[in-house]
Amino acid sequence: MVNKDNFIIRLRKRDLIALDYLVDNYSQLVLKVSYSVLNNLDLSEECTNDVVLRAWDNIKSFKGDINMFPKWLVVITKRHAIDIIRKEKKHSKNVYLDDEISINTRDVADEVEDSIAMDVIHSEINNLDNKSKDVIVRRIFKDQKVNEISKELGISETAVSNRLSRGKKKLICALERRG
């Protein structure tokens, strides 16, 4: 029968019943210590399983009595939990970098699409009659108000609005034909 006094000896002999004793009696301690470092239950449970296996694999390196065993286990737990944090940080940096690359790629694609669209719009504006082209350029690209355009061209605001409306309709039709 495995008990507090003989489970370390039996662990060294690779007794699976002693491993069960270790899990039953020390896994809560390991879980609490790992959770205090990781603050994540899933990672803490994973850490607990890893630490129990490490204790099983490295029990021959344990040099102490039963009173030192929990301290030895806590040291293994803290070190492994810190290793998990390092892995998680490295992984999160990789994910962040991948996200950043995809965002930058999308930004470049958007800029190219915008540039092509602006080239098409400029080309179609140049195909308009001079009166419509002049009003559209002043209103859209130079951001002039209708009353300013009317004063500079010496025409009524209604005429400016009509030229804008007709010019926009022509542009829309031309752009729709281009697809």
C-alpha positions in Angstrom: 0.0 0.0 0.0 1.3 3.4 -1.0 1.4 6.1 1.7 3.1 9.4 2.7 6.1 7.6 4.0 6.8 5.3 1.0 5.4 6.9 -2.1 8.7 8.6 -3.1 10.5 5.2 -3.0 7.8 3.6 -5.0 7.8 6.5 -7.5 11.5 5.8 -8.0 10.6 2.2 -8.7 8.1 3.5 -11.4 5.1 2.2 -9.4 1.9 3.5 -11.1 0.0 3.3 -7.8 2.5 5.8 -6.4 1.8 8.0 -9.4 -1.9 7.9 -8.5 -1.0 8.9 -5.0 1.0 11.8 -6.3 -1.9 13.0 -8.4 -4.4 12.5 -5.6 -2.4 14.3 -3.0 -0.4 17.0 -4.7 -2.2 18.0 -7.9 -4.2 20.6 -6.1 -1.1 22.2 -4.7 0.5 22.2 -8.2 -2.8 23.6 -9.7 -2.9 26.5 -7.2 0.7 27.4 -7.7 0.4 27.3 -11.5 -2.8 29.4 -11.4 -1.1 32.0 -9.2 1.5 32.4 -11.9 -0.6 31.9 -15.0 -4.0 33.4 -14.0 -5.6 31.0 -16.6 -7.4 27.8 -15.6 -6.8 26.0 -18.9 -3.1 26.7 -18.9 -2.9 25.9 -15.2 -4.5 22.5 -15.7 -2.1 21.8 -18.6 0.8 22.9 -16.4 -0.3 20.6 -13.6 -0.3 17.6 -15.9 3.1 18.5 -17.2 4.5 19.0 -13.7 3.2 15.6 -12.5 4.8 14.0 -15.5 8.1 15.9 -14.9 8.0 14.8 -11.3 7.5 11.2 -12.4 10.3 11.4 -15.0 12.8 13.2 -12.6 12.0 11.7 -9.3 15.5 10.2 -9.2 17.0 13.7 -9.1 14.9 14.5 -5.9 17.3 14.4 -3.0 15.4 15.0 0.2 12.8 13.6 2.6 9.0 13.7 2.4 9.0 17.2 4.0 11.0 18.6 1.1 8.9 17.0 -1.6 6.2 19.7 -1.8 8.8 22.4 -2.0 10.6 20.6 -4.8 7.2 20.2 -6.6 6.5 24.0 -6.2 9.8 24.9 -7.7 9.2 22.7 -10.7 5.7 24.2 -11.0 6.8 27.8 -10.9 9.5 27.2 -13.5 7.2 25.4 -15.8 4.5 28.0 -15.5 7.1 30.7 -16.4 8.1 28.7 -19.4 4.4 28.5 -20.4 4.1 32.3 -20.1 7.2 32.7 -22.3 5.7 30.4 -24.9 2.4 32.3 -24.8 4.1 35.7 -25.2 6.1 34.4 -28.1 3.0 32.9 -29.7 1.0 36.1 -29.2 3.7 38.2 -30.7 3.7 35.9 -33.8 -0.1 36.2 -34.1 0.2 40.0 -33.7 2.9 40.1 -36.4 0.7 38.0 -38.7 -2.3 40.2 -38.1 -0.1 43.3 -38.8 1.2 41.8 -42.0 -2.4 41.0 -43.2 -3.6 44.5 -42.3 -0.7 46.1 -44.1 -1.3 44.0 -47.1 -5.0 45.0 -47.1 -4.0 48.7 -46.8 -1.7 48.4 -49.8 -4.4 46.7 -51.8 -7.0 49.3 -50.9 -4.6 52.1 -51.9 -4.0 50.5 -55.2 -7.7 50.0 -55.8 -8.3 53.7 -54.8 -5.5 54.8 -57.1 -7.0 52.9 -60.1 -10.5 54.2 -59.3 -9.2 57.8 -59.2 -7.4 57.3 -62.5 -10.6 56.1 -64.1 -12.5 59.0 -62.6 -10.0 61.6 -63.9 -10.0 60.0 -67.3 -13.8 60.2 -67.5 -13.8 63.8 -66.2 -11.4 64.7 -69.0 -13.9 63.2 -71.5 -16.7 65.6 -70.4 -17.4 68.8 -72.2 -15.4 71.8 -70.9 -18.2 73.5 -69.1 -19.2 70.4 -67.1 -15.6 69.5 -66.5 -14.7 73.0 -65.2 -17.7 73.0 -62.7 -17.0 69.5 -61.4 -13.3 70.1 -60.9 -13.9 73.3 -59.0 -16.7 71.7 -56.8 -15.2 68.3 -56.1 -11.5 68.7 -56.3 -11.0 72.3 -55.4 -13.8 72.1 -52.8 -15.4 75.4 -53.9 -18.9 76.3 -53.0 -21.6 76.7 -55.7 -21.9 80.5 -55.1 -18.1 80.9 -55.5 -18.1 78.9 -58.7 -21.0 81.0 -60.0 -19.2 84.3 -59.2 -15.9 83.2 -60.8 -17.6 81.8 -64.0 -20.1 84.7 -64.2 -23.1 82.3 -64.3 -26.1 81.8 -62.0 -26.0 79.3 -59.1 -28.8 77.4 -60.8 -26.7 77.0 -63.9 -23.7 75.8 -61.8 -26.0 73.3 -60.0 -27.4 72.1 -63.4 -23.9 71.6 -64.8 -22.9 69.7 -61.7 -26.0 67.5 -61.9 -25.6 66.7 -65.6 -21.8 66.2 -65.3 -22.3 63.8 -62.4 -24.9 61.8 -64.4 -22.5 61.6 -67.4 -19.7 60.4 -65.1 -21.9 57.8 -63.5 -23.0 56.5 -66.9 -19.4 56.4 -68.1 -18.2 54.6 -65.0 -21.0 52.1 -65.2 -20.1 51.3 -68.8 -16.5 50.7 -67.7 -17.7 48.3 -65.1 
